[in-house]
Amino acid sequence: MKWLLALLVIWLVWRYLPRPRKAALQPRLPQDEAEALAILDLPPGADAEAIRQAHRRLVGQVHPDRGGSADLTRRVNAARNLLLDRRNG
């Protein structure tokens, strides 16, 4: 009878104690203008229209609906946002 109680306790602990979860890997977003320019493959001083065109071209290649990944799309979007925010002040 004791082994049955022990088995029940072990199962309850296994079933209801929280398990450590793997930390979700977040894509590394661009931190500065040089990195954002490199992601979008643009020269320094690119204007807003060139940024938008490069963004459209890259998103067409890396978007999940076209066989790419959400992480790459996030990086491309973050690069565009960083550059356009700096251009618009």
LODO-763332 format. One record per residue: residue in three letters; x, y, z of N, C-alpha, C in turn. Coordinates in Angstrom, 2 decimals, padded with zeros to 5 digits. Each point is the difference from the previous one (the first is absolute). Layout:
[site 'ALA'; [X; Y; Z]; [X; Y; Z]; [X; Y; Z]]
...
***
This chain:
[site 'MET'; [000.81; -001.20; 000.00]; [-000.81; 001.20; 000.00]; [000.86; 001.27; 000.00]]
[site 'LYS'; [001.15; -000.07; 000.72]; [000.87; 001.17; 000.06]; [000.56; 000.33; -001.39]]
[site 'TRP'; [000.33; -001.02; -000.78]; [000.55; 000.24; -001.31]; [-001.01; 000.66; -000.92]]
[site 'LEU'; [-001.29; -000.31; 000.21]; [-001.05; 000.62; -000.80]; [-000.12; 001.48; 000.34]]
[site 'LEU'; [000.07; 000.31; 001.30]; [-000.04; 001.39; 000.44]; [001.23; 000.76; -000.53]]
[site 'ALA'; [001.17; -000.62; 000.07]; [001.22; 000.63; -000.51]; [-000.11; 000.25; -001.50]]
[site 'LEU'; [-000.53; -000.97; -000.71]; [-000.19; 000.16; -001.44]; [-000.96; 001.14; -000.31]]
[site 'LEU'; [-001.06; 000.12; 000.78]; [-000.97; 001.09; -000.18]; [000.65; 001.35; 000.26]]
[site 'VAL'; [000.80; 000.10; 001.04]; [000.69; 001.26; 000.32]; [000.97; 000.37; -001.11]]
[site 'ILE'; [000.76; -000.97; -000.48]; [000.94; 000.27; -001.09]; [-000.73; 000.48; -001.25]]
[site 'TRP'; [-001.09; -000.64; -000.33]; [-000.76; 000.40; -001.18]; [-000.57; 001.41; 000.17]]
[site 'LEU'; [-000.53; 000.32; 001.20]; [-000.56; 001.33; 000.24]; [001.07; 001.08; -000.12]]
[site 'VAL'; [001.17; -000.28; 000.56]; [001.10; 000.97; -000.11]; [000.38; 000.18; -001.47]]
[site 'TRP'; [000.15; -001.10; -000.72]; [000.36; 000.08; -001.42]; [-001.06; 000.74; -000.80]]
[site 'ARG'; [-001.25; -000.22; 000.33]; [-001.11; 000.56; -000.78]; [-000.22; 001.48; 000.25]]
[site 'TYR'; [000.11; 000.43; 001.27]; [-000.45; 001.35; 000.34]; [001.10; 001.00; 000.33]]
[site 'LEU'; [001.22; -000.42; 000.20]; [001.06; 000.98; 000.23]; [000.38; 000.64; -001.33]]
[site 'PRO'; [000.23; 001.31; 000.01]; [000.37; 000.65; -001.26]; [001.38; -000.47; -000.46]]
[site 'ARG'; [000.12; -000.17; -001.28]; [001.27; -000.41; -000.59]; [000.72; 001.23; -000.53]]
[site 'PRO'; [001.31; 000.00; 000.07]; [000.72; 001.13; -000.58]; [-000.22; 000.03; -001.51]]
[site 'ARG'; [-000.24; 001.18; -000.50]; [-000.23; 000.15; -001.44]; [001.24; 000.54; -000.67]]
[site 'LYS'; [000.18; -000.40; -001.22]; [001.12; 000.52; -000.76]; [-000.30; 001.45; -000.36]]
[site 'ALA'; [000.98; 000.83; 000.19]; [-000.17; 001.41; -000.35]; [-000.14; 000.11; -001.51]]
[site 'ALA'; [-001.01; 000.72; -000.41]; [-000.20; 000.21; -001.43]; [001.13; 000.87; -000.54]]
[site 'LEU'; [000.60; -000.44; -001.05]; [001.07; 000.78; -000.60]; [-000.60; 001.15; -000.80]]
[site 'GLN'; [000.38; 001.17; 000.36]; [-000.48; 001.17; -000.70]; [001.03; 000.41; -001.04]]
[site 'PRO'; [-000.45; 000.43; -001.14]; [000.97; 000.44; -001.00]; [000.72; 001.25; 000.48]]
[site 'ARG'; [001.25; 000.11; -000.33]; [000.76; 001.17; 000.40]; [-000.37; 001.14; -000.95]]
[site 'LEU'; [-000.60; 001.03; 000.57]; [-000.43; 001.13; -000.81]; [001.15; 000.98; -000.16]]
[site 'PRO'; [000.00; 000.77; -001.08]; [001.09; 000.95; -000.22]; [000.04; 001.05; 001.11]]
[site 'GLN'; [001.20; 000.30; 000.47]; [000.18; 000.93; 001.10]; [000.45; 001.38; -000.47]]
[site 'ASP'; [000.60; 000.08; -001.16]; [000.47; 001.30; -000.47]; [-000.22; 000.12; -001.51]]
[site 'GLU'; [000.26; 001.19; -000.48]; [-000.27; 000.29; -001.41]; [000.86; -000.83; -000.94]]
[site 'ALA'; [001.26; -000.21; 000.35]; [000.88; -000.78; -000.87]; [-000.50; -001.43; -000.16]]
[site 'GLU'; [-000.47; -000.59; 001.08]; [-000.52; -001.36; -000.08]; [-001.28; -000.06; -000.82]]
[site 'ALA'; [-000.87; 001.00; 000.18]; [-001.25; 000.05; -000.77]; [000.29; 000.18; -001.49]]
[site 'LEU'; [000.97; 000.83; -000.32]; [000.38; 000.18; -001.41]; [000.55; -001.29; -000.59]]
[site 'ALA'; [000.76; -000.74; 000.79]; [000.56; -001.26; -000.48]; [-001.11; -001.03; -000.25]]
[site 'ILE'; [-000.98; -000.04; 000.89]; [-001.12; -000.94; -000.17]; [-000.74; 000.29; -001.30]]
[site 'LEU'; [-000.25; 001.29; -000.25]; [-000.73; 000.38; -001.21]; [000.90; 000.14; -001.22]]
[site 'ASP'; [001.30; -000.21; 000.19]; [000.98; 000.09; -001.09]; [-000.06; 001.37; -000.67]]
[site 'LEU'; [000.10; 001.04; 000.84]; [-000.06; 001.37; -000.48]; [001.29; 000.74; 000.34]]
[site 'PRO'; [000.35; 001.01; -000.81]; [001.17; 000.81; 000.34]; [-000.36; 001.03; 001.07]]
[site 'PRO'; [000.99; 000.51; 000.73]; [-000.29; 001.07; 000.97]; [-000.61; 001.20; -000.72]]
[site 'GLY'; [-000.93; 000.64; 000.65]; [-000.64; 001.18; -000.57]; [-001.15; -000.31; -000.93]]
[site 'ALA'; [-000.45; -001.24; -000.05]; [-001.13; -000.36; -000.87]; [-001.24; 000.77; 000.42]]
[site 'ASP'; [-000.77; 000.46; -000.99]; [-001.20; 000.77; 000.32]; [-001.17; -000.93; 000.33]]
[site 'ALA'; [-001.11; 000.61; 000.43]; [-001.16; -000.76; 000.46]; [-000.56; -000.90; -001.10]]
[site 'GLU'; [-000.01; 000.48; -001.22]; [-000.54; -000.81; -001.10]; [000.87; -001.24; -000.26]]
[site 'ALA'; [001.31; 000.16; 000.06]; [000.90; -001.15; -000.18]; [-000.19; -001.01; 001.13]]
[site 'ILE'; [-000.24; 000.49; 001.21]; [-000.25; -000.88; 001.15]; [-001.27; -000.79; -000.24]]
[site 'ARG'; [-001.05; 000.67; -000.44]; [-001.28; -000.68; -000.24]; [000.13; -001.04; -001.12]]
[site 'GLN'; [000.72; 000.34; -001.06]; [000.18; -000.95; -001.11]; [000.80; -001.23; 000.43]]
[site 'ALA'; [001.07; 000.23; 000.77]; [000.81; -001.13; 000.48]; [-000.82; -000.88; 000.93]]
[site 'HIS'; [-000.82; 000.64; 000.83]; [-000.86; -000.75; 000.92]; [-000.97; -000.87; -000.78]]
[site 'ARG'; [-000.67; 000.57; -001.00]; [-000.95; -000.76; -000.81]; [000.67; -001.19; -000.69]]
[site 'ARG'; [001.18; 000.25; -000.54]; [000.73; -001.06; -000.70]; [000.35; -001.14; 000.96]]
[site 'LEU'; [000.51; 000.35; 001.18]; [000.40; -001.04; 000.95]; [-001.18; -000.73; 000.61]]
[site 'VAL'; [-001.05; 000.72; 000.33]; [-001.18; -000.66; 000.58]; [-000.58; -000.99; -001.00]]
[site 'GLY'; [000.05; 000.33; -001.26]; [-000.46; -000.94; -001.01]; [000.78; -001.30; -000.01]]
[site 'GLN'; [001.24; 000.05; 000.49]; [000.84; -001.21; 000.03]; [-000.09; -000.75; 001.32]]
[site 'VAL'; [-000.18; 000.71; 001.12]; [000.10; -000.65; 001.31]; [-001.33; -000.18; 000.72]]
[site 'HIS'; [-001.08; 000.46; -000.58]; [-001.30; -000.10; 000.67]; [-000.41; -001.46; 000.16]]
[site 'PRO'; [-000.62; -000.36; 001.14]; [-000.42; -001.40; 000.22]; [-000.95; -000.53; -001.07]]
[site 'ASP'; [-000.82; 000.84; -000.56]; [-000.93; -000.45; -001.04]; [000.73; -000.40; -001.29]]
[site 'ARG'; [001.25; 000.42; -000.11]; [000.78; -000.32; -001.20]; [001.18; -000.93; 000.31]]
[site 'GLY'; [-000.14; -000.73; 001.09]; [001.03; -000.97; 000.35]; [001.09; 000.51; 000.91]]
[site 'GLY'; [-000.10; 001.25; 000.44]; [000.99; 000.56; 000.92]; [-000.38; -000.27; 001.44]]
[site 'SER'; [000.50; 000.82; 000.90]; [-000.31; -000.20; 001.41]; [-000.49; 001.31; 000.62]]
[site 'ALA'; [-000.77; -000.15; 001.06]; [-000.52; 001.17; 000.72]; [001.14; 000.78; 000.64]]
[site 'ASP'; [001.04; -000.70; 000.47]; [001.12; 000.68; 000.64]; [000.75; 000.90; -000.99]]
[site 'LEU'; [000.23; -000.50; -001.20]; [000.67; 000.84; -001.00]; [-000.86; 001.19; -000.38]]
[site 'THR'; [-001.29; -000.22; -000.12]; [-000.91; 001.11; -000.33]; [000.03; 001.05; 001.11]]
[site 'ARG'; [000.04; -000.45; 001.25]; [000.09; 000.95; 001.12]; [001.27; 000.83; -000.07]]
[site 'ARG'; [001.11; -000.65; -000.35]; [001.27; 000.74; -000.10]; [-000.05; 001.03; -001.12]]
[site 'VAL'; [-000.56; -000.37; -001.14]; [-000.09; 000.93; -001.13]; [-000.92; 001.16; 000.36]]
[site 'ASN'; [-001.13; -000.29; 000.64]; [-000.92; 001.06; 000.41]; [000.65; 000.92; 001.03]]
[site 'ALA'; [000.72; -000.56; 000.94]; [000.65; 000.81; 001.03]; [001.07; 000.90; -000.63]]
[site 'ALA'; [000.73; -000.52; -000.98]; [001.01; 000.81; -000.68]; [-000.66; 001.17; -000.72]]
[site 'ARG'; [-001.08; -000.28; -000.72]; [-000.72; 001.07; -000.69]; [-000.50; 001.05; 000.99]]
[site 'ASN'; [-000.63; -000.46; 001.09]; [-000.54; 000.94; 000.98]; [001.09; 000.86; 000.62]]
[site 'LEU'; [001.13; -000.61; 000.35]; [001.09; 000.75; 000.60]; [000.50; 001.08; -000.95]]
[site 'LEU'; [000.21; -000.36; -001.27]; [000.52; 000.97; -000.96]; [-001.01; 001.10; -000.30]]
[site 'LEU'; [-001.26; -000.36; -000.18]; [-001.00; 001.03; -000.30]; [-000.24; 000.92; 001.19]]
[site 'ASP'; [000.04; -000.55; 001.21]; [-000.15; 000.85; 001.19]; [001.14; 001.00; 000.10]]
[site 'ARG'; [001.20; -000.42; -000.33]; [001.15; 000.92; 000.07]; [-000.07; 001.04; -001.12]]
[site 'ARG'; [-000.54; -000.39; -001.15]; [-000.11; 000.96; -001.11]; [-001.08; 001.04; 000.29]]
[site 'ASN'; [-001.07; -000.43; 000.66]; [-001.12; 000.91; 000.27]; [000.21; 000.80; 001.28]]
[site 'GLY'; [001.02; -000.32; 000.73]; [000.32; 000.76; 001.19]; [-000.78; -000.45; 001.13]]
***
